[in-house]
Amino acid sequence: MKDMFGSPGSVSGLMLRIGQFLCAAASIGWMVSAAGFSNYTAFCYLIASMGLQVLWSFGLACLDVYAIRIKKDLQNAVLVSLFVVGDWVYILFIHTTFFLFILHH
């Protein structure tokens, strides 16, 4: 497979996953600090989806660190497909949650 910016097991991929993790964690902190956030089901659902993003990004960042430390190539089709499908499912999930939140208001 072609080595691209942000590919799994690379330093750039690790930095992108850390960025995702930090943004998701910051958004959770920001949403939880809002007064009365628990009164809105859609808002709680949005926080839960960000929690899943934190876990997904942290897990893949740990995998990137492991691959970098042992110099393991994560460029096989099955593993990259797993990352793509996982990110795709998460993006559908977060967008659905966001639109539910918008429709609720």
C-alpha positions in Angstrom: 0.0 0.0 0.0 1.1 3.6 -0.6 2.4 5.5 2.4 0.2 8.5 2.9 0.0 11.3 5.4 -2.1 10.1 8.4 -1.8 6.5 7.6 -2.1 4.0 10.4 1.1 3.3 12.3 2.8 6.6 11.3 3.7 9.6 13.4 1.3 11.7 11.3 -1.5 9.2 12.0 -0.7 9.3 15.7 -0.9 13.1 15.7 -4.2 13.1 13.9 -5.7 10.6 16.4 -4.4 12.6 19.3 -6.0 15.7 17.8 -9.3 13.9 17.5 -9.0 12.7 21.0 -8.3 16.2 22.4 -11.1 17.8 20.4 -13.6 15.2 21.5 -12.5 15.5 25.1 -12.7 19.3 25.0 -16.2 19.2 23.4 -17.4 16.8 26.2 -16.1 19.2 28.8 -17.7 22.2 27.1 -21.1 20.5 26.7 -21.1 19.1 30.3 -20.3 22.6 31.6 -23.6 23.9 30.1 -26.3 24.5 32.6 -29.2 22.0 32.3 -27.6 19.9 29.6 -29.2 16.8 31.1 -32.7 18.1 30.4 -32.2 17.5 26.6 -32.0 13.9 25.5 -30.4 14.8 22.2 -27.7 16.7 24.0 -27.0 13.7 26.2 -26.8 11.5 23.1 -24.3 14.0 21.6 -22.2 13.8 24.7 -22.3 9.9 24.6 -21.3 9.9 20.9 -18.3 12.2 21.8 -17.4 9.7 24.5 -17.3 7.0 21.9 -15.0 9.2 19.8 -12.7 9.6 22.7 -12.5 5.9 23.1 -12.1 5.1 19.4 -9.4 7.8 19.0 -7.5 6.8 22.1 -7.6 3.1 21.1 -6.2 3.9 17.6 -3.6 6.3 19.0 -2.4 3.5 21.3 -2.2 1.1 18.3 -0.2 3.8 16.4 2.2 4.1 19.4 2.6 0.4 19.5 3.2 0.1 15.8 5.8 3.0 15.9 7.6 1.5 18.9 8.0 -2.0 17.4 8.3 -0.7 13.8 5.3 -2.7 12.7 3.7 -1.8 9.4 -0.1 -1.5 9.7 -0.5 -1.1 5.9 -2.5 -4.2 5.2 -5.9 -4.1 3.5 -7.9 -5.7 6.2 -6.6 -3.5 9.0 -7.0 -0.3 7.0 -10.5 -1.4 6.0 -11.3 -1.8 9.7 -10.1 1.8 10.4 -12.1 3.2 7.4 -15.3 1.4 8.4 -14.9 2.4 12.0 -14.4 6.0 11.1 -17.3 5.9 8.6 -19.7 4.4 11.1 -18.6 7.0 13.7 -19.1 9.9 11.3 -22.6 8.6 10.5 -23.3 8.3 14.2 -22.1 11.8 15.1 -23.9 13.5 12.2 -27.1 11.7 13.0 -26.8 12.8 16.6 -26.0 16.4 15.6 -29.1 16.6 13.3 -31.3 15.1 16.1 -29.9 17.8 18.3 -30.7 20.5 15.7 -34.2 19.2 15.1 -34.9 19.1 18.8 -34.2 22.8 19.2 
